[in-house]
Amino acid sequence: MITTSDLTKVYRSRGREVTALDGVDLHVRPGEVYGVIGRSGAGKSTLIRCLNLLERPTSGTVTVDGQDLTALAGRRAHRAGRPLREARTRIGMIFQHFNLLSSRTVRGNVELPLEILGLTRRERARKAMELLDLVGLADKARAYPAQLSGGQKQRVGIARALAGDPKVLLSDEATSALDPETTRSVLKLLRDLNQELGLTVLLITHEMDVVKAVCDSAALMESGRIVESGVVSELLATPGSRLAHELFPVGGAPASADRTVVDITFHGDTADRPVISQLSRGHGVDVSILGAAMDTVGGRQVGRMRIELPGPVEDNAAPLAFLREQGLTVELPEPTATTTPPAGLPAAAELTGEGA
């Protein structure tokens, strides 16, 4: 549904060049919720503005629903021609700070894009009320933005973004200004809209909890590049995945140098089985739990755990093999892995913590 190829954006100011996007290749499948995560300055907001050509890429292509938007942009640097404006009606966008007009009622804000599309007053009123009902705000139609909570304002923004019956919904840090409970309700609304309307949703965020709550797939941006991407459930089962480590961080140092520290990831049916107690009883080893993180991803329990086994790595081949046989992802974190891991057991990639 959304594809970028070698997308680059370079800003030029006072003889200096700043590369905000550096050859970004992105593929979002129809009907999925896709999260792009990264720290401030990673290029996330520039990317989302390039997806609807609010920012013109320096080079590369943007294709949405089979249409090359960069080919529609033409040579004019700042004005969008009619073909591009029509293409944009199929791309809704919601913003971090709502961008509502204080002088208009809730219904009036939702009607604004419908006015631009040329609908009659009656058609605008009917459509706006349908959208407000969809986001649970039909009773606030005559209220003004100043009379709404932050979560309600964002729901109005979502209703407005849906006015053109888009196939794609772009969200630029839409929940970062909201409290945790309101964030959860807005994310649930986005997931419901994704399922009910068949919307493809792309979320820009710096919050890992957003990815865990609603995203089917995700990409990690850093210094204008996508450094890792994929289906979230598959990334969690991928040894060395930085996204998996960021989604479920665990810590803990070994008691002494002659012990083995192991990071394990529970996913699928393994999350419900007493694997650690089975390991301890079956192999007669004392297992120390140094850290753990558990949450729900895609409606299923997923967790990571850092454990400590007595003795060096070479003495723990059987316990490690048992963990792998149970379907767990098993890794040796590099800072504590002083010997070569047993065959078939990869060492985890060291996380620098930069630009996540």
N, C-alpha and C positions, 0 to 999 in steps of 0.2 A: 504493500500500500504506500509506503514511504521508502524511497531509496535515494541516497546521496552517493556520488562517485567522485573521489579525489577533491572534495569540497575544501576550498581555501578562502579565507578572508583576511586581508591585510589592511590595516588602518595606517594611513600616512598623515603625519602632522609635524610641521616645523622641521622638515628634513629627516624625520625619523620614521621607521617602519615598525609596526607592532603586529605580529602574526597571531590573530585570535583563533583561527582554525587552520590546521596544517594537514591537509590531505585526508579529510574525514570520509570514511566509507561506512554507511549505515544502512541497515535493511530492517524495516518494521513490517511484519506480516499483517494481512487484513484481519481485523477483529481482535487483535491482542492489545494488552496494556503494556507499554514499553517505557521503562524508566532510564533516564540518562542522569547519572550521578557524578558528582565531582565537587571539589572545593571551589571557593570563590576564585575567579580568574582562570578557571580551567577551560572556559569557552562555551559553557552550556547555554547561556542566554543568547550569545551570538549565533549558536547553532540553531536554536528554535526560531529566531528571527529570520534566519536565512531559509528556513523550511517553507515560509510563506512569502518570501522575497520582500519582507519589510526591510531587510538588509540585503543588498545585492552582493552575492559572492564575488570575490576577485577572480576565481576560476572554479571549474568543476560543474557538476550538474545536480539538480534537485528534481526528482520525479515523484509526483503524488497521484495516486490512482491512475497510473499509466500515462500521465501527461507531464512532459518536461517543462517545468515552470521557468527554468532559466532561458529556454528558447522563446518563451512568451514575453520575457522582460524587455526585449528590444534594446536599442542603444541609448535610450533616454535614461539618464542616471537617477532621476528623482521621481518622475511621474510614471505611474503604472497605466499602461494602455488597457483598452476594454477587454481583450482576451485574458489578461492577467487578473483584472478585477473580477471577472466572471469565475475564473478558476479559484480565486480566494474565497468566494462564497461557499465553497465546499470544504473550507478549512476553518473551523471555529477556534478561537483562542481565548483563554482565561488568564488573568494576570494576578500577580502577587498582591497588588494594592487596589484591586477591584476596578478602578477607573470608571466609576459610575458618575453620572451628571447629577450634582446636588440639586439642581433646579427642576429636575424631572422626577415624577413619581416612579415607583418600582415598575409599574406597567409601562410608563413612558420610556424608561431605560431599555426595556426589552423591545419596545416597538421601534427604537431608533434604527437598527439595521433593516427592519422591515420597511421603514420609510424610504431608505436608500434603495431598496429593491423595488420600490414602486407599488407596493400593495395599497389597496384602498383603506380608508379609516376603519371600516367594519372588519375587513380581513385582518388588519393589524391587531385590532382589539381581540378578535377571536383567537388568533395564533398566540398572542402574548399570554392570554389567560391559560391556554393549553400548556404552554411551556412553564408558566409559574406553578400550575398544578403538578406538573411533572417533577419539579424540584421542591414541592411541598410549601410553596409560598403564595398560594392563591388568595389567602386571607390578607396578604400584605400589599395587594395590588395598588392601593391608593396611598400607601405610606411613602415617605421620602427616605433616601439613604441615611440621613442623620438619625432616623428613628429605628434603625436596624442594628443588630449585633454584627460582629465581624463575619461570623458564619453565614448569617442571612445575606449579607452583602455579597459574599462569594457565591451563594446560590443564585442570586440575581445575575451575577456575572456569567455563571454557567448557562442560565436560561437564555441570556442575550447571545452567548456564543453558539447556541443551538438554533437560533432564529432562521438561519439560511439552510436548515436541514443538512448540515455538513456530514461528510463521511469520515472526516478526521478531526479530532479535538486535540489541540495543543495546550499544555498547561505549564506556565512559567512560574515555578515556585508558588503555586496557588495556595498552599497550606502553611507556608513558613511564617506567616503573620498571625496564625491562629493557635489557640491553646490546644493541648493534646486531645481532649474529648471532642472538640469541634473538628479538629483535623480528621479524627476517625470517622465522624459522620459525613464529612465532605468526600473523603476517600471512598466510603461505602456508596455514596451517591454516584460517584464517577464509575465505580465498578458496576452498579446497577444499570447505568446508562449504556455502558459498554455492552452489557449482555442483552438489554431490552431493545436497543436501537441498532446493535451491530456496529457500534462506533469503534474505530481504531483510535486509541488514546496514547499520546506520547507525553510523558511527564518529565519535566526538568526539576531536579531536586538535589539538595545536599543532605537530605535526611535518609539514613538507611532504613528507618522504620517505614517510610513510605514505600520503598521497594519491597520490603517484606510483606506489607499489608495488601498490596493490590497488583504488583507487576508480574506479568508472565515472563518477560525477558528484560534484560538490563544491559547497560553499557557503562563502563567506567571511563571518564574523561580526565585527562591530565595534560596540561600545557598545550591545549588545542588539538590533542590527538585522542582517539579512542584506543585505550591500551588493553581493554578486554571487553568482550560482549558475548551474549548467549542466553539461552533459556535458563531462568533462575534455578530450577530444580536440577538441571544438568550441571550448572556451575558448582552447586553445592556438593556434587559428587565428583568434581574434578580436582585431583591432587594439585596443590600449588595455586589454586585459584585465588587471586587477590580479592575479588568480589566476595567470595565465600568467607574469607578471613575478615573482611570489613563488615559483612552482614552479621557474622557471629564471632566477635572477637573473644578470645580466651587468653589468659595469662597464667603465670605461675612459674617459679624457678625450682629446679631440682634441689633436694636436700643435700646432695653431695655429687661429686663428679662421676662416681662409679654407678650411677643409676640412669635409667633410660626414660626419657620424656617422649610421649607419643600424643599427637593430636588426632582425634577420631571424629568423624562426622556421621551422625545418625540421620537416616532419611528413609522414607518409605516405611515398610513394616518393622525395620530395625529399631525405630524410635519407641516402639511399644514393648520391646523384649528386654529382659533383665540380663543383657549381654555381659556387663561388668561383673555381676555376681557369679555368672556362669564361668567366666574366665578365672576368677579367683578360686572357685571351688574345683573346677576341672583341672587346673594346672598348678594348684597349690601355691599361688603367688599372692603376696600382699599388694593390693593396688591402692595407690593414693590418688585422690582426685584433687588436682591443683586448681582447676577452674572449669566452669561450664556455662553454656548459654543455650536456652531452649526457647523456641517461638513457633508460631504457626505461619507457614508459607503456602499459599495456594490451597488453604483449607486442610493442610496436613502438618503434623508435628515434625519439626526439623530441629536438630541440635548439634552442637559441637562441644567436645570435652577434651581437656588436657589431663592426661593421667601420667603417673610415674610408676615404673616397674623396677624392682630390685635388680641390680647387676647391669653390666654393659649391654650394648645392643646385641652382640654376638651370642649372648646367653639367653636372649629372649626371642629367638626365631620361632619357637613353637607358639608362645602366646600371641605374637604378631600375626602369625599365619591363621590362628583361630579367629582373630578379629576380622581379618580379610574374608575368611570363609563365611562369616555371618553377614556379609554384604555391607560392611562399614568401609568408609574411605579412611585410610590409615596413612599418616604422614609423620615423619620425624622432623621437627623444626630445626633448621640449620644451626642456630646458635648453640644447641646442646647436642647436635649429632657429630661426635668426634670420630666416628668410624663409618665405614661404608655400610649403607643399609642392606639388609638381606635382599636377595633377588626378588624383583617384582614390587619392592616397596620404595616409592620415590620420596625424596626429601622435599619438605615444603619450601616454596620460594620465600626468601626473606622479605619481609615488608619493611619498606623504608618509611612509610607513612607520609610521603610527599605527594601532594597534588591529588589525593584520592577524591 
